[in-house]
Every structure is written in C-alpha cells, then in structure tokens.
Amino acid sequence: MIIDIPTSDTSWIRDWAPSIAPGSFLLVSLLCQAFDLLRLPKFNRWCWNPFSDFITLEDLPGPIEPANRKFWLVSRIITCTAVVLGTRWLGFLVYATLLLKDAKEILLCALSALTWVYIFFRGIVKPFTTPPYFIMLYALVELLFLILTSSVTPILSNITQNIIWVLHAILLAVLIGISGTLPLKAFKPTNMVAQPGQTPSNALTCPEDDVTLWSWCTHSFIEPIFVIANSRTLDETDVWSLSPFFQNKIIFSKLLDYRARYPDRSLLRFLLESNFLDLTLDFVLESWSAVLGFVPPYALQEILSALAINDSEARRRAFNWALVTLIINLSFAQVDLFQVWHSRRCYERTRGQLFCSLHFKSLKRRDISGEANSEEEKENADLGKIVNLMQGDAYAVAERFSEFSSVFTSPARLAIALTFLYSILGWSSFAGVAVAVVVYILNYPLAKYSIWLTRSSWKASDKRMSMVNELLQNIRFLKFYGWESRWAQRADDARETELQWRVKHNVLTVFLSFIWIWIPSAMALATFSCYTLIAKEKLTVSKAFTTIALLSQLQRPMIELPQQIFSLLHAYVSMQRIDKFLGEPEVPDWASTLATTVRPSNQDLIGFVHATFTWESTDDKMTNLPFRLGPLDLIFPRGQLTLISGPTGSGKSAMLAALLGEMGCMSGDVYLDKTRHQVAYCGQNPWLEHATIRDNITYHSSRGFDAERYQDVIEACALNKDLEVFDAGDMTEIGEKGVTLSGGQRARVALARALYSEAKCILLDDPLAAVNMHTAQHIVNECLKGKFAAGRTILLVTHHLNLCLPIASHFVELEKGHVIRQGPAKEFMDDLMGKTEFLTVGCNSGKATLDDEPDGLGKPTNLIKKIGDGKLIEKEARHEGQISWRAYYTYIRAAGLYCWVLTLTLLILVRVINVLNQIYLAKWGEAYERDLPQVFSIDYPWAGFPSPDKDVRPWITFYLYISLSGALLVFLRSILRMYASLQASRTLFKALLRRLSRAPVRFFDITPIGRILNRFTTDMITIDWALVGSVSTCLSGILRMLASFSVILSLVPSFIPCAFIIAWSYIRLAPSYVRASRDLRRLELVSLSPAFAGFDELLHGITHVRAFGMEQKYQNGFFAKVDKFQAFDHVYWLVNGWLRWRYDCLGSVIVFAATLFALWSGISDGFAAIVIVQAGVFADANRQLVKVAAQLELDFNSVERVVEYLDVAQEASAIVEKSRPPAYWPSDSGRLEVENLTIHYAPHLPPALRDLSFSVRPSEKVGVVGRTGSGKSTLALSLLRMVEPTSGRIILDNIDISTIGLEDLRRRVTIISQDVSLFSGTIGTNLDPLGEHSTEERLDAVKRCHLASVIQHTTAGDETSILDKTVNHDSLSAGEKQLVALARAMLRKSNVVIMDEATSQIDIKLDGQIQDMIREELSNAIVITIAHRLKTIINYDRVLVLDGGQIIEFDEPKVLLRREGGVFREMCLKSVDWPIFSQMLSE
C-alpha cells in the first residue's frame, strides 16, 4: 500500500475503507470460530439448516471418498503467500509507528498484518481442501483498493514503491488464482465420479462432483463430451450418470421419511423445503441481475451525455462507463451460469419427485379397473390421465420451481425502472405508468378466464388421451370387427374438442402477447407526448435512448409478471390434479409390501371372518351396489388344495381379489400374509411382462435362476414342447401382454411363474380353462399334487371338478357372491359326480401328455436354441446427425406454406420498423442540436418537419404511426403464428392417428404401446406448444442478427474486422454445442418411452405385482428409468451453460468494442446510440440464434419421430370401390374354400400354416383342434386377413377375399376371440358401439346369450335396464365378458362366425346352453370353432385336426372317433369326457 498520498477528495476512501476490509474479515472469522467452539447445535440447526443442501452425506449410499487431489501443495502456496503479505504489512506497521505516527495508517497496517497472520496459521492448523472463498474475497477487495488508490495517485513517489505495488498486486492475484484450483468439495459422493479429461461413460457419475472452482465457473469440465460428439454420434454409454445428489431413489427416500415424520404436511411443502437452498440462491442471484441490470442503461445515458458534450474529458468519462458496462455484463454471465444450474437442479428434483410420487401411488392405489362409472361420475384416473399427469402437470409444477425467483424480482425491477425513469423524465413518466396500470387491471378478469381455460383444456386432453389409449389397447379386436376407423374418428373428435379449447387459449394468448409486446411502445409514446407536449422539455438523444432502454428493461418484468402469475395459477391447477390423484383410495396396508414389512398377528390364517366386499368405493352409500361378495366366514386349510367353483359370475375371481386386498372391504377381516413374497397369483387373464419366457417364469425370484427347479417347473407345466417351437427357446421375448403366445401358453407360463416362486400360498384363477383336456390332466398330476404342491396352500378356481375334486382337500361353492356350501372335498364327491361317470386322473396311460411329447427335456440349456436371439421388440430407433429435410418439409406443409411466407414477410417488416424507430428517435433528439456530422445524405420522411423546439406535434404524430405500424405487424404475426401451429398440430395428429389405425397387427406386436403413446404425448405437446415458437424465434434471431450487423457496419465501417473476429468466435463454439445438445435431446426422448411403456404394463398387472410383493422392485426400476432420462437432460443443460457463459462473455465484449469504435469514429451521439443498442441486439441475437437453432432441431426431432410412424406399413385398403361384395355376401348358401394356403408371420420366421387346403360346406359347423402352436388361431386370423397369405387363397361364397376391402370383409365375418375387449361405457354401447341396432334387438341378444341371468343388475337411477349398466374392460368377470362378446356377435347376424375358445371361461352347464343356442340361432351360418373342450365340438358336423400348420385329420367326429390310432381319437381317450364320447359311438 502507498502511504504518502496527498490529501484529496478521496481521503475517506484512502484512510478508512482499507481498514474496514481486514477488520470485517477478522471479526467474521472470530465469530465463526466462536460458534464452532461453543457448539450450539440447536442454534446452528435453526440458523443454517434451511440453507444447507437437502441431501447430506448421511443420505448417500457411499462409499464417501476424499477428492483425489494434492491439497498440500495449493495450501502451502496460500500460506507462503500469506507469510509474504503479512511480512509486508508488518514492515509498514513498523514504518507507520516509528516514522508516520498516524493512527489511521497504524490501524490499517495492524489489521492487515493480523489478517494475513491469521490466514497463515489457519492454513497451517487446517490445510485448505476447498477454495477459501472468504479469503479470496478479502484478497480481491484488497486488490481493488490497491488499484483505486493507485489511480488517485498521479505519480508514484519512487521506483521502489512501484515495485512493491506491482509485487503486492501479483501476490494477491496469485493467491486468488491458486485458490480457485482447489476442488469445490473435499469429498466425492462416490468412487465413480468422472475425473478431469476422462472419457465420458455411463459407468461414471457426472464430473461436477469433483471439479475445481475455475472449472465450475467456466463449466469446462463438460468439454470431454464434445470430443466424442465431434467424432461420432453420442450413445447412451457416452453420457455420465446422475450424481448421487440428483438420484431419485435417494431423494424419494427423504420424501418417505418426511411423510413419516410429518404425515399432515403436503407434497408441495416438501418440495419447497427440499429445494429451499436452490430457491434461495436462485432469488439472490436473480436479485443481482435485477438490481444491477439498470447499470447498463444508466451507463448508456452517461455515454450519450458525454458524446453530446464532445470533448476529451467527456469521451474519457464515456470510456470509463463503457468499462463499467463490460464488468457488469461479465458479472451477469457468471451469475446467470450459477443461477441456471441451481434452478435446473430444483426443476429436476421436483420433476423427478412428482414422477416417482405418481408411480409410487400407482403401486399402492386400489385397482379401479373393476369399477365402472359413467363419464360424468368418473373420478379416478385412468392410464391416459396418469400419463397426462406425468407429461403435462408434473412439468408445469416443476417449471414454476425453476422460475421461482422472477415472481419476486419482477416487482423490484418495475420499481427500480420506474424510479430511474422518473429521475430522467420527471412526472411525465407517470403517463407510461398509467398505461401499465390500465393493462394490469385488464389482466385480472383474463387471469380468471385463463384458469378456467386451463382446467377445461386439461380435461379435454385427458379425454383425448383416454380415447387414444383405448384405441391402441384394443386395436386387435377393433380390426377383427372392422371398427378401427370408427374408433380413430372418435379419438379425432376428442382431439378436435381439445383443439377448440386451444383456439380459445390462443385467442387469449394473442391478445395478451399483443398487449405486452406493444406496451413499451405505448408507454414510450405516452411518456414522450407528455414530456414534449405538456412539459415542453427537449427529448435529447441521451434521454430518448435511455428511456427506450429502460422501457425495454421494463418489458421483461411487465411481460413476465402476468405470465408468471398465470403460470402459477396453471401450476396450481396441475398440483390440484396431482394431489387429487395422490388422494385416491389405496389398498389396505397389509395388502401392499410398500406399506408394511411386519407379519400380521394371525400369520397362520388364510381366509375371511365376517367379511363383505364390493368393487365400488366403501363410502356411506351402501345401497344399489352392483355386486357384493359375502358375508364370508371362511378359513382355508393350510398346506392343502382348496377348490372354488360356481356358475359364471358367481364371484369366484372376486373372492381371490378380496383375499389379495384388491376389493373394498365393507366389513369384517381378511387374513393373508403377503410379506417376504409368500403369495403367488395366476390371474384369469394371465398378466406377463414384456420380457423373455425365462424372465417371466423366474420373475425376480429371490432364489435367482435355479436350473434344476426351473427344468422341473417347465416339465410340470407342459411347456417343453412349446419351447422347442421357438427359435430361441425360453429366451424368446413374448412382447407386451404376451402377444406372441397363445392363450394356453400364457396361462401355463403364468402358472409356471407361480410354481417357481418361493410362495407358500398360491392363488390360481382357472388356469385350466385355457388348455386342452390332456394338458389339464398333466397340470393336475404334476402341479396340483406332488412336490410342487407339498406344504403349499393352493386355492384353485375351476370348472373342471371331475378332474380336480379327487385330489382336493377342501371345496367351496359360490352363487351370486355368497358361499352356498363348503367343507371337506370328499363330502361332496357323490353329489357332484353322481350325474356323470367318473374317470380318475390316472386311469389314462399314466401321464396325460401328447404322444409326440418327449418324456423329458434334459438340462435347461437345451431349451435355448442358437437360431435367432429371441428378440421381438427392437430397441427404439434414434436418428443421427441433422434432422432430415423431410421433417422440416412435413411440418411446413402441415402448417401451410403461405402461412410461413406471410410470417417471414411480417418478421422482416417488424425488424425494419424497429430499426426505423431507433433512427427516428436519434434524428428527433438531434433535431434539437445543430452542426451535427452527416453520415448519410438521405431525405428522410421527416426531413421537412419543423424543429421540435417550435412544434413537436409532427414528431409525436409520426412516432405514433411507427408505433401503431409495429403493433399491427406484431398482432398479425401472432395470429399467423397461432394459426400455423394449430393447423400443423391438427394435420400431424390426424395423419399419425390414421396411419397407426391402419397399421397391421404385427406392428403393435413388436412396438410397445408406451412407445406409441409417447408420440401422442411428449411429441405432440412439443408440436402443439413449443415448435412454432422455436421456428418463429429462430427466424426472428436470423433477421435480428443480419439487421443489427448491417446497421453497425453501415454506421461504423471500421468495426468490420472486429465484427468478423467476433463472429468467427461465435461460429467456432457453435458446432460442438449443436452436435452434443442434439444427440443428448434425442437420447432423452428415446429414454422416455421405456418409462411410460413400463408404466402401462404395470397398471395392467398391478394386482399380480402386489400379489407377488414385487412393488419395491418396480419402484426401483422406475427410479433407474427416470434417472436415465434425467441424466441426458442434466448433461444437456450443463452443455447449454457452457455455451451460454461463453456467448454472454462474447456479447459483453461486442458491446464494449462497438462502444469504443463509436467513440473513436466521431459519429453523432444519435448514431452512436444506435450502434451501441444494435451491438447489444447483435450479441443477443447470436446467442439466441445458436441456442434456438439447437432447440429448433431438438423440437423438430418430435416431428421426425412422428414422421417415422407415418411410414409404418399399412394394411390393404379398407374399401376397394371397384370390388365391393354384394349386400347379401356371404350368403347362407355360400361355401368356404381354402386352397394351398401358406402363411408366414415374418419373412425370417417358419410358416405357421403349410399348404393348407380344405372346404367348408354352407351352414356347416366345423371344430378345429390341435395342440398349442399347431396353427389354429393363425387359420382364424387368415380368414379375416389379419395376416396375409404368402401363397394360396381363400374363397368365400365365390369371392376371393384378397380382392375386396378389409372393412367389407371384417364387417361380414365375425370372430369371437378368447380375449374379449370391453370399452368404457355401458353394456348397450359395448354390444352395439356404432348404434346400428334397436334397443329391442340388443335386449333380445342379451336374453339369448343368458347374459341377463348371469350379470346381477339392479335398476337404479339412470340404469333402467341391463343395457344401461356401466362397464369397462375389467368390471366383468372373464366368463361374463365372453357372454357379452357372444351377444355382440349375435347382433351382427353374420353368415360366417369364427369362435376361438369363445366359451373357455364359462361353466360347463352354461357352455352347453350356449352351444344349443349357437346350433339354433346360427343354423344357417358357417361356424368354425376352436376349442380345448372336446365336448364343445363333439356334436359338430366335422372336426379339423391341425398339427405343425398342416391338416392331420378332417372328418365327422364319429368317423374320427372310430379311427384306431387317430390323433383325434387319442385326444378323446385322454379326456375325462371319454365315457360320453364312447356312448356316442354306441348310439
């Protein structure tokens, strides 16, 4: 420090301010040490905990390791520097004490010496492991004062002081620089943190957990990913995993702990508390930008004022203010980098926790698929709504957290700007304020209207998604009936309703955007009018451009504040929707392993005590319930087999659901221990995962893969022959819902899963119904008795009493939800078997296996063939490189080419108006002055105006014209923008829906529904809302850059070299960012699909998941999926921050350089103002352009993904106008001819049918039998052209079905499949969805199919008949659904009916009645029936036996029964109904 400084006006700065810094440092350091010594845990917790990170070291799974850097070297350099500086101050202390004897100098030297001595000892006692921020701050302050005091000293006294000054400054700079090389954290949260320069990998966590201060301040730690992105396309393995501080499992564990400690607190409060540190820092950093953001306008005023004076002192002052502007802008770049990181962390944590909370709730939520409510009464969320909650509402809430600070800083910005404006223009500024107040008053009713629009829009969106989901989930059935186009039209109608709400929203948005974009011009017009017309003041260049700059500063908070308020209100609506879902009823705690890990008190009991159940909510309204189970007083014997039987619809499946806790318990108790995976469940409609057959059987078992047990289970479930059929054996993927397996195969895989498990209690819901009789006998022999049944409590729902009763221990019979009898099975043997001749299970040739089945399969490895990999569903394709031109063209064409031409024209005109506005203001201000240099000799339109000193009205009027022109152009641009967006959204949605509805069934077999839904949610949301903004902003950025660049170069040609250097710097940085960000965004979008595909699968199988106690495994899997896609998003924003910081710094340099060139070039103050303003526009446009160009590519990736599905293969035409069959086709006199039919499901697969030829006579009833995989279902599908033949043809009533349209074919031929689809609605709408039949016809069909006698219906309210009973896909039992399907088929009155296991879930008595009805009602129709129950087709005209896709036998049943050694005869011999068949032969 320089002591001998002459007294001047800066004496206070020289004498007191230097003493404040060391004194404050010592005081704060001593206070911190005192707190550490006193150890006040409560005070520290109260004071600091809210500001500490929510995730602590104790929350991390470990191991925690120290950062692997050599701290001692850096710490030693800091202490050595402190020694030198301390010695220097001690020397000055001696000098000041002995010679100067000045108390102020002595105090300064003493405090400074003590400070550096303290820093020395601090480094010795506790070496520095992280940057000493407080010490760095003190060194920076001392360095600044050193520079300031030198600036007020004209000439240093001697060379020695010069040297001392320089060395002092160098030491301080070295200390600051070396301190920044220390890591931000003294530890690593995991030993897998990526190190500097290490090749990125998903095996490593993000390097931000082990970076130095300077690396953090520049985000240079992210640069290794650019090396890969520049050399090739980024892959999943090239991107770091999330830091443990971001991992959702760790954060969600904190949420569960928080809920346990504070059960009454809301999720919103948790989100606020868990993100309090980030929200606080976001507010503080935003406040920095808000307050200091007005320094550049003030500096602009000072610069322009100095230029007006135009002397050397004034220009030096202008230079100083330009330097201040540079420093402030650079600080904004750094603050913005930190702020965005903290706001993004807040956003990511919030979004992740909302996702995980919704998923966690779904695991505990009571399965409402069995409840059927009308549309008006529907309260619980279906899949479509849940996807909307995740993809829409969760994002809306998370975004409010990331933009939290602007709500509070916008009013501060407004207050500061208005105060500043008042200081420039005085009371005239209130005219502009009055305009703003009027606009804000208008916003109140608009806010209320906006909330109403948001709620209505979300409801419409939910309905649209529900319709799309229903279409996709039931696409196979809809194609069976030729209804897919009608259902697609319903989804499109729902979309149109949604778009109508969006039109209203767009009208509101256009109106608001017009107001808020034009309001700065309106405020400027009002302010300038008052200032010049009323106050009679001169509107100088400095005042005009400073006012415009301030109004531009005002524009952001004025636009943001109402938008933030609207967004907060929208987020409030979204949070209400989320809370409503989280508040839906849950299963009892004992029924979910997520809620309890303690065994119940009555752990040895399985059953019910005084228990009554219903599918509906258990509220006070106990009357008119559609179905009630109980009261039940029933304890099942442990370790024994219990049979549960009863007619269709009696409540057998409901009893198992009630035992699992899935039905609402109205009274009584349920006893079942589901802890430790003690329960296994095989549902009536088997639920399987999209995985391999082996994975489905082992199903996350705690025993892992036990080869011996696995082999035994395969044999017991008769799966060995099936596995031989598949190329990849048990490693074959079965697709979503097991689509590649037959009904019997699905049932046996589900049974194998239950047997393989470690469960002690197994619940089986009629698995025998889906298999043929000899396979059923094999299962009874091998699965229900012997080693797999030993010690296990097995509850079996079945109609096969002849087969199962001899080995059962207990028997329960239900009727209409009540137990009509129960007890030891032997007590009911005579009663139940008396009417039929009983045949024991073991009386037919030992094991009831097919003759061609080998006795054993050997080791499990024999099941896995080497041909093929078993993959059914391919990994989702990810585009590489730039977006295809086709995607751009498709979107432009969808929106309308003329719209974009007009939009571009309007954007150009808006830019011209903006430049003209600035030139006009400059000339207006200069008109008050004289003798100004002329840059251009142009006759402007205002050249003939009088001096504003004499008459300002023409100037005000012309400014009004410019302002109104700009406003009109902005308004027209907004309208066009919204119209183009709406047209593109409508066109692309229609095209996507139409193409997918016409896609072949095979496409849906190999494409997960979640992947398709992702196109209708994430991608369509981007197209609906984000894409048009990206396109418009990109075009605007290009025009802004070109316009500003042209204006600057035209006014200051000497700036050209500098401009090209800066432009080169921009261009050099851009490619790496664009490549990396594009790949990261694509990876994020692709990784979203599995999360939602799995969610769809989970919701359909939630009963099975809870039964097996696998909820935590699915939750952990969801954590991993969310972490995966959030890792891509997180790294993307790090890359974005890397570019933003560099572009912000370059932009600051551009403004500074342009200001210097304007000062040096000698142009007028008006043109100088234009240059400075346009330099800022140029910098902002460049930064915006690269970001928006990258964002544009990312947004167009959604279009590309939609376009990808516009190319899916299509079925044949629905209607062939030139080849339409006659109205009577097929007639009751027509034959069915199959000639040389060969069918492949895919070119690389073996044929499913081989050269098949046969003929069916008019009105003939043909039964089709054969083992699993023989081609029965393929034959049925071929008759509907669900699969097209490779060769051969099918002729129906003299017409080759390949020559007519699919809709004509499928609406004339009816199929009743084993898997029945029901839609949300009523029984009436399910029987006749298209409304083609009268009520009387529908009631007659219900009666004929015995539906009314099976379904319990009570007339109440709007349900005046059984047709009005509300149903959905899971609200009826499997048998009841099959009856609905039969009634639906009867209504169609087709002359060709195909029945594929259509009565497999119906009890034997009712099945007989149904067969009588078929013979009577369909006497004139061709009926082809595929059945496992041989008794069902034994009375048919002929039986066709298939094996290996070929016809083995085809003749009358009696003929085949008499054929010794025949396949059909052997099948009948192994059936328990053989006595009946043998009696037929004797008749």
Disulfide bonds with the S-S distance in Angstrom:
none
